Amino acid sequence: MGRVVAIGAQDFASIRENGYFYVDKTGFIKEWWENGDAVTLVARPRRFGKTLNMSMAEQFFSNQYAGRGSLFEGLAVWEEEKYRRLQGAFPVLSLSFAGVKGRTYEDAREGIIQNLIDLYGKFSFLLQGDVLSQQEQSYFTCIQGDVSDTVAAMSLYRLAICMYRYYGKKVIILLDEYDTPLQEAYLHGYWDRMAEFIQSFFNYAFKTNPYLERGLLTGITRVGRESIFSDMNHLAVVTTTTERYAGCFGFTQQEVREALGEYGLLGMEEGIREWYDGFCFGSLKNIYNPWSVTCFLKEKKFKPYWANTSSNALVSRLVMQGTAQVKMAMEDLLENRPLVAAVEEETVFGQLGKREDAIWSLLLASGYLKVTESIFDGDNYIYHLELTNKEIRLMFHHMVRAWFSERDVPYREFLQAFLHGDLEYMNEYMNQISEAVFSFFDTGNQPSGCSHPERFYHGFVLGLVVELAGEYQILSNRESGFGRYDVVLEPLGDRRRKPAYVLEFKVRNPRREKTLEDTLKAALAQIEERKYDSGLVAGGIPKDQICHYGFAFEGKRVLIG
């Protein structure tokens, strides 16, 4: 019988003392210490063991855990005497920004301040005796709810001074989920203020801190240097393509196999691979999502275990509000076609929503995409990217479905009308959807010009992929005949028993079309004139089973024929 699987347990001592299921990642301690970097940033997807590893590091190095080496007995780090001597040998400051999720700058700032107040309270014993000067003692009274940004930014630095005075040793500073308040700031519109505060906070704690022994930060993304880390040239950054610490976060194939054996589930190995494998760190392939594997060991059911978080909310917004090219790339990814793109590994939040490669950078860092091939073209690395595994593909399907279901729009009824050629229902429902969702997709409402409402319709196409992908292959912007059609739905299975569909979208151009009806006629005529049916007919679908739909739109008004 296997060990108890404690879902959500992130305190290393509790897991070890209770004998809960644990995969030995103490090799991270050895590798990190031997690398000797002054400050290290490790970027890994959410729920990939970052918080547990930080708890492990704190309890290994912190003098608050001196004499508790039994926590590490039998683990890799305890095999060498020099590391046994390091256990409990340093003052350690450990802080997490995981819960800092305010809708305003003031709320987020208060969350950070409360974390600092708690941290100072934990070390209030430093005030005992006469080790600290009067000025150093005053630091403790400065950290209050109404503290200024400047004093708050200096707080870790000042606490490190006090600990150095008390213990006579430099301090290790651990900061978990450093980028959570930054993602929240971007989502809710106060990025500049939060970025300025975090930059100052980091400079004091990690750059101009002579009392710092080592610094370790974890997060999902590597935020662009020009905004947060502009002054930290000594920062060692570990991303998904970095070789260092490749096997320290997430489960390797061997670790998964051993876990399945412990619980008598070796027959499930192929299913586990399909659902939860696919992550790549450095050159190490076949990394499994540790959260999902652990949940599977508990429930013994294949399903998506990665719950929605702010990371998902940001990704959803970026895809939803992205250009037509972004949406078409997502269609390809959902259809198991790779995306080829030059991707920078740092996330520049100011470029999100403006540059497509910034979106792919975030998706790669967040674990939604994996690199299957990389080529250096002399200037940049060109990556072949795919959705990581089945679990993530289903997550994107659910995300697209949520765009419509959350808006009280009768989307399923529209699909039924679409499949049965009921133009009256299609027009009625599509105009309802347009009215409810156009602004949601940030499409603009100009009848023509730079802001094209086709973005909404590519969101609509993604919805079709979700609902009809089992019956149809959804193709968009492909060559056929003498041009490129907008969307084709090609039936899967018996091609002679189900109709195929060709869709053409047109925005009314007042210079060419007097009415929206004229725009609709032009859309339908284009399907015929450019012979968009030719690819379907060549594939064995009879001409009389191919349905044509024209979508004409002007602002929020839609006409389908």
C-alpha positions, 0 to 999 in steps of 0.5 A: 500500500502506497504512502498517503497522498496529501493534496496541496501539502506544501510544507516540507517538514509536515510531508516528511514527518507524516510520511506523505507521498514525496518525490525527492527533489533535494538534489536542487539544494546541492545544484543551487549551492554549487552553482554559487550564483548570488541571486537566482530566478527560477521560472517554472509553470504554476503548481510545479513544486516551486513552493514545496522546493522553497519550503525545503530550501528554507528548512535545510538552510535556516538556523531556525531548523538547526538540529532537524537534519532528520527531515532530510535523512534518506534523501539525496542531499544527506548523502554528503557530509559537507551538506550535512554541515550546511543544514541549519547554518544560515539566517533565512528570510522566506517570503511569498507573494502567492496571495497578493492578488488585488484588483487595485494597486492599493489592495495589492500593496496592502497584501505585500505590506501585510506579508512584511509585517508578518515577517517582521513579527516572526523575527521580533525576538531580534529586539531582545538584548542589546545586539541591535542599535536603537536605529535598527530596533526602530526598523520594526516599528516602521513596518505598519499599514501606513508605511511609505513605498520607500520604507516598504521597499527597504524592508527586506534589506533592513531586516537583513541588517538586523539578522546580520547583527544578531547572528554575525552571518549574511542572510539567505533570502527566498521569495516565492511567486515573485511575479503574482502581483505583476500579473495581477497588475497587468490584468487590472490596469496598474502595471506601471505603479506596481512595476516601479515598486517591485523594481525598488524592492528588488534593488534594495533586497537583492542588488545593493544588499551587502548582508545578502549571502544568496538570493532565490526567487521563483515565479512563472515568468521571467519579466523583462529586464527593462521593467523589473530587473534593469539594475540586476546584471548579476541575476542568474535566470533559469527558464524552460530552455535552461539546462540548470535545474531541469529535473528539479521541478516536475516529475521525470519519467522514472519518478512517475514510473516509480510512483505508479509502481508504489500504488499498483498503477503501472498499467496506467503509464500510457494514459499518464503520459498522454494526459500529463507528460510533455513538458521540456526543461532544457534538453530534458524531455518527458517532464510530467505535471507533478500536481496532476500526477499527484492528484491522479494517484489520489483519485485514480481518474484521468481528468484535467486537474490544473484548476483555473488561476490568474495565469489562465485568466491572463492567457484567456484574455490575450487569446480572446483579444488577440489578432486574427493571426493569433486566433488562427494560430490557436486553431492550428494548435488545437488541431495538433498543427505546430506553431513556428515562431521566434519567441523571446523567453522574457515576458515584456508585459508592455508588449502583451496584446501588441506583439504576437511573440509576447503572447507565445512567450507567456504561453511557453513560460506558463507550460501551455506550449512545449518546444518540439524543435529549435533552429538558430537562424543567425539572429534568433531561435525559431521554435516549433511549438505545440500544446503540451498534452491532452490536459492542456488541450482540454483546458483551452477547449473549456476556456473557449467555451467559457467565453460564450457560456458566461455571457448568457448567449444561446450558443448551442442553439446557434450551432444547431441552426447553423448545422440545419441551415436555419438562416432565421435563427442564425441571424437572430442568434448571431446578432444577440451574440454580437451585441453581447460579446463584441466588446468582450472580444475588444474588436472595435466597431468600425465598418472598415479600416484598421480595427477589423471585427473579424477578430470576433469571428475568429473567436467564433471559429474557435468556438466551433472547434470546441463543439464540432471538432469531433465531427469536422476538421475546422480549417481557416485561411487556407488556399483553395481554388483561386484564393484563400477562404475564411473557414471550411468545415470538412466532415470527418468519417463518411463524407457522403452522409454529412454536408461540408461548409464554406464560410466567408466573412466580409466587413461592409465597405461603404465605397463599394456596397450601398447596403449590408445586403450587398456585402452579403452578396459579395461574400457569397459571390466570392466563394463561387468566383474563387472556387473555394469548393475545389479542395472539398470536391477533390477530397470526395465530397459531392458538390451538392453537399457543400453549403455556403454561408456568407457573414456580412457585418457592420459594427455590431450588426450581422447579416448571414445568408 
